[in-house]
């Protein structure tokens, strides 16, 4: 039986490279490219198949900034009649200016975190026996010294605190690590073996996440050399975590650009009370439990 791996935001950057490298392994995978723009997804699929014509690649529409679209994706995925071996939660946007989505949330928070939270929850019944789940975070989650948690409500909604709004990307990537650790705790408590990890792909200047390429001057690149990576190199980290036997079990960890480089995430990301509070808030926000 093929091992099905879902990659969100798979038409470009890290998601594309992860899909391409998985396809090139020649292994028996079914790769699901979960993308907002289906034209771009199909074009990316064709490029990958030109290199790896034997690959089994399916494109399904997914917009993580739209909770109804997340539910439609799961319905479409269910029609494939397969289990989820791997889940790469990668789709994301950056920036310091925020808007409010049709669902009423901060657009960066919903795109980067909340949509992925709902996707994961809806896919839990479809997980294979020993699944692997990877949350794409960022070293930006630890960019501010003594960062405090303002509460899920403030992080989730634009306009409640201008400082939090400016830090929306930072908080969204912190949420991904909090989610990873809490998901692992909950699955372990339920006796369900799963490998759950978070990753920092680093500053990948060639990807679409960094819109303004003019700022990547030689001086700037030299200054930030210690956090630079490429989509190709960071995708190898993700592929390792998905495929190598040594990553099939173990505690949830945070990897920095290489599968050989697990590092400590921020102290705040390990706060179990914050993680539980975020989990409970998110369950209500996506409509999986009734509001108290």
N, C-alpha and C positions, 0 to 999 in steps of 0.2 A: 504494500500500500504506500502511496506517495505521502510524503510529509508536507503538509500545507503551511506556508509561511505568509502572513499578511504584513505588508510594509506600507505604512501611511506616508503620504507625501513622496511617492516613489518615482515621480516623473523627472526629478531633478536632484542635484546635490547629493547629500548623503544617502537619501532613499534610493536614488537611481543607481548609485555606485554599489550599494548593498545588493540590490536586485541583480545588477549585472554580474557581480562576483559570485553570487549564489548560482545564477544560471550557468556560469562558466565551470562550476565544479563538476558538472556531469552527473551529479547525484540525482536521486529520484525525488525531486521537490516539485510541488505545485506552488507557484509564486503568485500571490494576489497583490497587484498594484492598486492600492486604495488612494485615489487622487480626486481632488476637487475638479480639475479641468480634464475632461475625458479626451479631448483632442490631443492635448500634450501627453497624456498617459499613453494613448495609442501610438503616438509618434515615438515615444521612449521605448515602448514594447517592441516596435519594429526594429529600432536600432539594436536592442539587445538580442533579438532573434537573428539578426544578420550576423552577429558574432557567435551565437550559441543556438543554432536552429533546432536543436533537440529539446530545448527548454519548454516547459509547460507554464505559460504565463497568462494570467487572466487580469483584465482591467475592470474594476468596479468603482462607481462614483462614491466619493466620500468627502463631505465638507465637515470638518470637526468644529466649525463655528456655527453649526446648525444641528440641534439635537434631533430634529425630525429626520434630517439627512443621515445621521448616524444610525437611526433605527431602520431606515430604508436600506442602508448598506448591509446591516445584519440580516435583514429579510432576504436580500439578494444573495448574500453569502450562504445562507442556509440552503438555498436551492442547489448549491454545489454538492451537498450531501457529503461533507468531509469534516474532519476534526482539525482543530488548530494546534499545530506543533509549535509554531513560532509566531510571535507577535512583536513587531517593531513599531513602537509609538514615536514616530519621527516628525510628522507634519508640524509646522510651526511658522510663526511670524515674529519679527523683532520690532523694535522701535520704542519711542517714549511718548508718542501721541496715541491716545486711545479713543475708541468709539464704543457705542453700545450696540450689541447684536440684536437681531429680531427676537431672541430669547430673553433679552434684558440684561445680558452680562457684558462685562469688560471683554472686548473682542480678543485681546491677547490671552487673557485668562481662559476663555472658552476654546479658542483655537488650539492653544498649546497644551492645556491640561484638561478642562472639564469635558470636552468632547471625547478625549481619549479615556477619561474615567468611565463615561457611559459606555463607550465601545467595549472596554475590557469587561465591565460588569455583564453586559449582554452576551459576551462571548464565553463567559466562565463555564456555562453548561456544555460548550462545544470544545473545551480544551482536551487535547490528547492526554495520554496517561502521564507522561513526564514532559510537560510543555516548557518552553523557554520564552520569557517575556522581558523585553528590553525597553526601558524608558529613556528617551533621549533628553538629557538635561543640558547643563552648561556650567562652566566654571564661574559664570556670572552669578550663579546662585549664592556665591560666597564673595561677591565683589565688594560688599560694603561691610566695614568692621562694625561689630556689635549690632547687626541687623536684628530688629525685633519683629515679632509677628503681630500685625494689627488686627487680626481676626479674619476669618474666611469671608464674612459679609463684605468687609471693606476691600479685600483683595478682589473679590468677584465682581464688584460693581464700580463702574467708572463714575467719577464725580464726587465720591464721598470724602476723599483725601487727596489733594493734588500731589503730595509727595509720593504716596503709594501709587498713584496713577503713573508718575514718571518711572517708577520702579516695577512696572507691570511685568516686563520680561523677566526681571530678576525673580519676582515672586512666582511667576508661572513655572519657571524652571526649578525653583525650590519645591513647589508643589509636586512636580514629577518625582523628585527623590523621596519626599514624604510618602507619596503614593506607593512607590516601589517597596519601601521598607514595611509599610502597613499591610500591603497586599501579601507580602511574603509571610508576615506574622499570622495573618488570618488564614491563609492557605495551610500553613504548617499546623495551626491549631485544629483545622478541620481534617488533618491527616492526608492532605493532598500534596504530593511531591511536585514542586515546580521550581525551576530556576528563574529567579527574578532579579534583574540587575539594572542599574542606571549607568549611563555613560556620558562623558563629556567629549564631544568630537573636536573641541578646540575651535580656534578661529580659522575658518576655511574661507579664504578671501575670494575664491573663485565661484562660490555658490550664490544662489539668489537671495539667501538670508541677509547678506551684506549688499544692500542696494547701491550705495554710493562707493564706487570703486576708486574714485579720485583721491579718497583719503588714505589709500594704501601706498603712501610714498615710501621710498627706501628708508627714510629716517623712522617713519612710523613702524615699518615692518621690523627694523632692527630693534626698536624699543620693545616690541611685543613678541620677539622671537621665541620666547619660552612658552607661549600659548598657541603658536601657529600649528596648523595641520593642513591636510588636504582631504577632500572627500574620499579619494582613493585609499589613503592610509587609514582614515578613521573607519571607513566601511570594512576594512579588513578586521578591525577590532570587533565590530558588530557580527561579522560572519564567523569569526572565531567563537564568540560567545554563543552563537546559534548552533554551531556544528561540532565543535571539539568535545570529546568525551569528558575532559576534565572540568567543563563548565556545566555539566548536566545536573549537578547537585551543589549544595552549600548555601551559606548565608547570603543574603542580598548584599551586594557590594557596589561601589562606585568606581568606575574605570576611567582613567584619563588618557584618551587618545590611543592607547594600546591595551590589548588584552593581558599583557604582561605587567601592567601598571595600575593595579588597584590602589586607590589612595583614600584618605579620610575625606568624607564630605563635611560640610559645615556642622558645627555643634547644633544649630537650630534644626537642621534636617534630621537629627536623631531624637528630637523631642517627641516622645510617644504621645503625650497629651495633645500637642498640636496636630500630630498626624491623625489621631482618633477624631479630634474635632473637625478637621478638614474632611475626613471620610464621611462622617455623619452629615455634615453640611452638604457635601456633594451628592449624597444619596437623596436628600430632599430636593436639591436644586435640579437634578435630572428626573425627578418624579418617580424614583424607585421605592421611596417610602413616603408616607403621608407626613405633611408638615405638622409638628406638634402644636 
